[in-house]
Amino acid sequence: MQVSELVGSFLVAAGLAVDSCLVALAYGVSAGGSRLGGALRIAAVFGLFQGGMLALGWLVGAPVAALFHRYDHWLAFVVLALIGVRTIRESEEEDAQDKGVPSLGRLAIAGIATSIDALAVGFGMSLGDGSLVPPLAFTLALTALGSAACFASGRAIGARAQRAAHWVAGLVLIGLGVHILLEHLLAVAPSN
């Protein structure tokens, strides 16, 4: 394995981890307080989804990529927007004092929405002759560590201003969904 392949694998993994880290930050902001178990749960779920989708894309291969690529950005947008709206609505509830870590089901839905790009990257990687192991290892590690750190940072921020934190977290999630949608729509827009 050459150094350039390792650096490339690291950069791919870092790019894939960004969405998960932003969602983990938003969840941390809306949760408030401090809790190691929550950071570990978010790290495990987001790390496994990013790595799992990368591996799935590698295994399924390019023929499915073209079919799936037409709608992946819409799916990510809808899911993240719904999670964002729900997070904002929680700020209005009386029991919004400390929501804690979202349920595993909610984390899984966010994990799917943020790891769709990893599936596409896996598709592309299956066309080459490189190994899956380095990018997969980096993706698992960077997503898990980054998500845990972002969640912990967000919780420290969110503990100070709980209601506003829900709004900020919800708007970050909605903004991320809009960003994913626009990124894909603008990438396929014909240039003049």
VOPAGU-2260 file (C-alpha; in pm, 1 decimal, decimal comma):
REM VOPAGU-2260
SITE   aa  ch    i         X         Y         Z
SITE  MET   A    0       0,0       0,0       0,0
SITE  GLN   A    1     144,4     332,2    -105,6
SITE  VAL   A    2     132,4     651,3      99,6
SITE  SER   A    3     -74,3     823,5    -170,3
SITE  GLU   A    4    -339,9     549,4    -143,5
SITE  LEU   A    5    -353,4     591,6     234,5
SITE  VAL   A    6    -382,9     969,1     204,7
SITE  GLY   A    7    -656,9     928,8     -56,9
SITE  SER   A    8    -841,4     683,1     165,3
SITE  PHE   A    9    -813,1     922,1     460,2
SITE  LEU   A   10    -948,9    1214,6     256,7
SITE  VAL   A   11   -1242,5    1008,5     126,5
SITE  ALA   A   12   -1323,0     899,8     482,1
SITE  ALA   A   13   -1300,1    1257,3     612,6
SITE  GLY   A   14   -1537,8    1375,7     342,8
SITE  LEU   A   15   -1783,9    1099,4     424,2
SITE  ALA   A   16   -1771,5    1171,8     798,3
SITE  VAL   A   17   -1867,1    1539,9     771,9
SITE  ASP   A   18   -2245,5    1493,2     741,3
SITE  SER   A   19   -2256,8    1251,5    1034,6
SITE  CYS   A   20   -2050,8    1489,3    1246,6
SITE  LEU   A   21   -2285,3    1780,4    1171,0
SITE  VAL   A   22   -2590,5    1574,3    1266,3
SITE  ALA   A   23   -2415,5    1453,9    1583,5
SITE  LEU   A   24   -2337,2    1816,4    1671,1
SITE  ALA   A   25   -2701,4    1912,0    1618,2
SITE  TYR   A   26   -2817,8    1621,8    1836,3
SITE  GLY   A   27   -2569,9    1722,6    2104,4
SITE  VAL   A   28   -2684,9    2084,8    2100,5
SITE  SER   A   29   -3048,9    1986,2    2140,1
SITE  ALA   A   30   -2973,3    1731,3    2414,8
SITE  GLY   A   31   -2779,1    1955,4    2655,5
SITE  GLY   A   32   -2585,9    1833,6    2959,5
SITE  SER   A   33   -2306,8    1576,8    2938,1
SITE  ARG   A   34   -2329,0    1204,2    2884,1
SITE  LEU   A   35   -2055,8     966,9    2768,1
SITE  GLY   A   36   -2300,0     687,0    2682,2
SITE  GLY   A   37   -2481,0     909,8    2435,2
SITE  ALA   A   38   -2159,8    1002,2    2257,7
SITE  LEU   A   39   -2062,9     635,8    2234,4
SITE  ARG   A   40   -2405,0     535,3    2097,3
SITE  ILE   A   41   -2395,7     807,8    1831,8
SITE  ALA   A   42   -2037,4     714,9    1742,5
SITE  ALA   A   43   -2129,8     349,0    1702,0
SITE  VAL   A   44   -2444,8     407,6    1497,0
SITE  PHE   A   45   -2301,8     670,7    1263,6
SITE  GLY   A   46   -1967,8     489,7    1224,7
SITE  LEU   A   47   -2139,0     160,4    1142,6
SITE  PHE   A   48   -2377,6     319,2     893,3
SITE  GLN   A   49   -2102,7     507,6     709,6
SITE  GLY   A   50   -1877,8     201,2     697,9
SITE  GLY   A   51   -2165,1     -35,7     623,0
SITE  MET   A   52   -2295,0     173,9     334,7
SITE  LEU   A   53   -1943,8     205,4     191,7
SITE  ALA   A   54   -1902,4    -172,5     205,5
SITE  LEU   A   55   -2252,0    -230,4      63,9
SITE  GLY   A   56   -2178,5       1,0    -227,7
SITE  TRP   A   57   -1855,6    -189,0    -289,5
SITE  LEU   A   58   -2036,6    -523,6    -287,2
SITE  VAL   A   59   -2338,5    -422,6    -495,9
SITE  GLY   A   60   -2129,8    -241,6    -754,0
SITE  ALA   A   61   -2183,9      16,1   -1023,8
SITE  PRO   A   62   -2494,0    -122,2   -1202,5
SITE  VAL   A   63   -2715,4     -22,6    -911,1
SITE  ALA   A   64   -2540,2     314,1    -866,7
SITE  ALA   A   65   -2699,5     485,6   -1165,2
SITE  LEU   A   66   -3047,5     377,2   -1060,3
SITE  PHE   A   67   -3003,9     484,1    -698,3
SITE  HIS   A   68   -2817,6     807,8    -773,5
SITE  ARG   A   69   -3127,7     963,9    -930,1
SITE  TYR   A   70   -3313,1     979,9    -596,2
SITE  ASP   A   71   -3057,3     962,6    -313,6
SITE  HIS   A   72   -3039,7    1338,3    -262,2
SITE  TRP   A   73   -3419,3    1365,7    -234,2
SITE  LEU   A   74   -3426,5    1091,5      27,7
SITE  ALA   A   75   -3151,9    1258,7     232,2
SITE  PHE   A   76   -3327,1    1597,7     206,1
SITE  VAL   A   77   -3667,2    1466,7     317,4
SITE  VAL   A   78   -3529,2    1265,0     609,6
SITE  LEU   A   79   -3303,9    1543,2     740,2
SITE  ALA   A   80   -3576,6    1805,4     698,1
SITE  LEU   A   81   -3824,3    1591,2     891,6
SITE  ILE   A   82   -3573,5    1530,0    1170,5
SITE  GLY   A   83   -3494,4    1903,0    1177,8
SITE  VAL   A   84   -3860,8    2002,9    1202,4
SITE  ARG   A   85   -3915,5    1747,4    1477,8
SITE  THR   A   86   -3617,0    1882,9    1669,5
SITE  ILE   A   87   -3753,7    2238,1    1646,3
SITE  ARG   A   88   -4097,3    2122,1    1759,8
SITE  GLU   A   89   -3939,2    1960,1    2066,2
SITE  SER   A   90   -3830,9    2306,4    2182,0
SITE  GLU   A   91   -4197,8    2393,4    2228,6
SITE  GLU   A   92   -4275,6    2089,4    2441,4
SITE  GLU   A   93   -4282,3    2120,2    2818,2
SITE  ASP   A   94   -4056,7    1820,9    2868,1
SITE  ALA   A   95   -3783,0    1958,8    2643,5
SITE  GLN   A   96   -3557,5    2019,7    2945,2
SITE  ASP   A   97   -3318,0    1736,1    2858,8
SITE  LYS   A   98   -3419,5    1512,0    2573,3
SITE  GLY   A   99   -3097,7    1316,6    2593,9
SITE  VAL   A  100   -2976,3    1102,4    2307,4
SITE  PRO   A  101   -3229,7    1021,9    2035,1
SITE  SER   A  102   -3361,8     666,7    2019,4
SITE  LEU   A  103   -3174,5     403,1    1821,0
SITE  GLY   A  104   -3450,2     410,9    1559,0
SITE  ARG   A  105   -3414,5     784,9    1511,2
SITE  LEU   A  106   -3035,4     754,6    1502,1
SITE  ALA   A  107   -3064,2     477,4    1241,8
SITE  ILE   A  108   -3280,9     696,1    1018,4
SITE  ALA   A  109   -3029,1     980,3    1049,0
SITE  GLY   A  110   -2748,6     728,9     989,9
SITE  ILE   A  111   -2908,5     619,0     663,1
SITE  ALA   A  112   -2969,5     976,8     548,9
SITE  THR   A  113   -2611,2    1083,1     617,7
SITE  SER   A  114   -2446,7     773,4     470,6
SITE  ILE   A  115   -2612,3     762,9     129,4
SITE  ASP   A  116   -2304,9     929,9     -16,9
SITE  ALA   A  117   -2091,6     648,7     127,8
SITE  LEU   A  118   -2299,9     401,7     -72,0
SITE  ALA   A  119   -2227,5     597,5    -390,0
SITE  VAL   A  120   -1855,6     616,6    -305,8
SITE  GLY   A  121   -1853,8     240,1    -252,2
SITE  PHE   A  122   -2012,8     193,5    -594,6
SITE  GLY   A  123   -1739,2     401,7    -752,4
SITE  MET   A  124   -1464,0     224,0    -563,0
SITE  SER   A  125   -1588,1    -113,0    -683,0
SITE  LEU   A  126   -1494,5      -8,9   -1036,5
SITE  GLY   A  127   -1128,4      36,1    -945,3
SITE  ASP   A  128    -867,5    -214,9    -847,2
SITE  GLY   A  129    -789,5     -68,3    -502,5
SITE  SER   A  130    -859,7    -233,1    -170,8
SITE  LEU   A  131   -1170,3    -157,4      33,9
SITE  VAL   A  132    -992,6    -208,6     366,9
SITE  PRO   A  133    -808,9     127,9     412,6
SITE  PRO   A  134   -1102,2     353,9     318,3
SITE  LEU   A  135   -1339,2     139,6     522,7
SITE  ALA   A  136   -1115,0     149,9     831,4
SITE  PHE   A  137   -1063,4     525,6     802,4
SITE  THR   A  138   -1435,8     584,0     743,7
SITE  LEU   A  139   -1536,9     383,4    1049,5
SITE  ALA   A  140   -1277,2     551,2    1271,1
SITE  LEU   A  141   -1317,3     911,0    1155,3
SITE  THR   A  142   -1696,5     898,7    1156,1
SITE  ALA   A  143   -1714,4     739,9    1499,7
SITE  LEU   A  144   -1453,8     965,8    1660,9
SITE  GLY   A  145   -1578,9    1279,8    1488,3
SITE  SER   A  146   -1943,1    1210,6    1572,7
SITE  ALA   A  147   -1862,4    1143,8    1938,5
SITE  ALA   A  148   -1654,7    1462,2    1965,0
SITE  CYS   A  149   -1918,9    1672,7    1788,6
SITE  PHE   A  150   -2198,9    1530,7    2002,4
SITE  ALA   A  151   -2003,6    1603,2    2322,5
SITE  SER   A  152   -1925,0    1956,9    2203,4
SITE  GLY   A  153   -2286,8    2016,0    2110,2
SITE  ARG   A  154   -2408,9    1895,3    2449,4
SITE  ALA   A  155   -2182,2    2145,0    2624,3
SITE  ILE   A  156   -2326,5    2426,2    2411,5
SITE  GLY   A  157   -2685,2    2304,8    2439,0
SITE  ALA   A  158   -2684,1    2284,2    2818,4
SITE  ARG   A  159   -2664,4    2663,9    2837,0
SITE  ALA   A  160   -2958,9    2755,9    2615,7
SITE  GLN   A  161   -3192,8    2460,5    2574,1
SITE  ARG   A  162   -3479,7    2615,5    2377,0
SITE  ALA   A  163   -3259,1    2808,9    2136,2
SITE  ALA   A  164   -3040,9    2500,2    2101,7
SITE  HIS   A  165   -3334,9    2300,5    1964,0
SITE  TRP   A  166   -3395,3    2568,1    1702,5
SITE  VAL   A  167   -3028,1    2583,1    1605,1
SITE  ALA   A  168   -3005,6    2204,4    1585,5
SITE  GLY   A  169   -3323,2    2177,4    1378,3
SITE  LEU   A  170   -3210,3    2448,9    1139,4
SITE  VAL   A  171   -2869,1    2281,3    1099,4
SITE  LEU   A  172   -3038,7    1953,7    1006,2
SITE  ILE   A  173   -3275,1    2121,7     760,1
SITE  GLY   A  174   -2985,2    2322,8     616,2
SITE  LEU   A  175   -2779,5    2006,8     569,8
SITE  GLY   A  176   -3070,6    1845,2     384,8
SITE  VAL   A  177   -3108,1    2151,2     159,8
SITE  HIS   A  178   -2732,3    2154,1      97,6
SITE  ILE   A  179   -2732,4    1787,5     -10,2
SITE  LEU   A  180   -3029,8    1847,3    -239,4
SITE  LEU   A  181   -2883,4    2160,7    -399,5
SITE  GLU   A  182   -2541,0    2002,7    -437,6
SITE  HIS   A  183   -2689,0    1720,5    -643,8
SITE  LEU   A  184   -2934,3    1935,8    -839,8
SITE  LEU   A  185   -2668,2    2190,2    -931,2
SITE  ALA   A  186   -2422,4    1916,4   -1026,0
SITE  VAL   A  187   -2664,7    1778,2   -1286,8
SITE  ALA   A  188   -2787,0    2118,2   -1412,5
SITE  PRO   A  189   -2681,6    2176,4   -1774,1
SITE  SER   A  190   -2413,1    2441,8   -1813,9
SITE  ASN   A  191   -2448,1    2712,3   -2076,4
